[in-house]
Amino acid sequence: MRDPAYSMLRLEDRLIDVVAMDIARETGAPLIIAQAPRAMIDLNRADDDMDWSMVADGDPGKTGHSRANRRARSGLGLIPRRLTGLGEIWSERHTKAEVAERIGAIHDPYHRAVSEALSAIRRRWGAALLVDLHSMPPLKKRHPDDQPAEFVIGDRFGASSDGMLSAAALRYFARHERRAAHNRPYAGGYVLDRHGKPSLGIHAIQLEVCRSLYLDLRHEAANRRLPQIARLLSGLVRALATEVIPPARERDLPLAAE
């Protein structure tokens, strides 16, 4: 990397895994954590969403952006290429073998694990919910009196989840006097596209959490409010569980959400 410290900090969802672990301990919900950094491979991108001009020995006919190229054109494909304020991330091009190894050793196993977990929950409860947890930089004010959202619920505009779940999430944040938005500016990505199958009882939403809520002013270390945010989101998981699996309440059984 040309500037590892700058790039890695801006490409990672800093310490959101710590928040997620607190939620899992509090609720008992299954938790899957990505261990590979986004700079290495972005698990929220399709495995062909690649800028092949980054690859020294790329296939003929794949010298530019992939056919998917949803993010690759902006430099944020399967392997990120560019960052605002820095430009090119890498000092040299990758090899085709490196890309294939990362897909086979990281991307494929991660999504297989998510799929298997959701299928197991659905078999047990009749429905399942994936909460894809991310962090976001503070949103900019649109006008001087604007109060930007602290949380953004994404459901691919209703394609990855039943609308009742997003509505329940928005109601939950409103009850707790927290500002939340729906699908804008983040509607979700490949994770929701791949795993959300509401017609089969498998729902997927993305939750973006403003970094200023649980990180210090430099967005590097946790602040004192991290446990409070984790408790707030634990309540959200419980609220969504009662929405996605109502028969479990009727049978007086413990609730599960993924």
Secondary structure, 3 states (H helix, E strand, C coil): CCCHHHHHHHHCCCCHHHHHHHHHHHHCCCCCCCCCCCCCCCCCCCCCCCEHHHECCCCCCCCCECCCCCCHHHCCCCCCCEECCCEECCCCCECHHHHHHHHHHHHHHHHHHHHHHHHHHHHHHCCEEEEEEEEECCCCCCCCCCCCCCEEEECCCCCCCCHHHHHHHHHHHHHCCCCEEECCCCCCCHHHHHHCEHHHCEEEEEEEEEHHHCECCCCCCECCCHHHHHHHHHHHHHHHHHHHCHHHHHCCCCCCCC
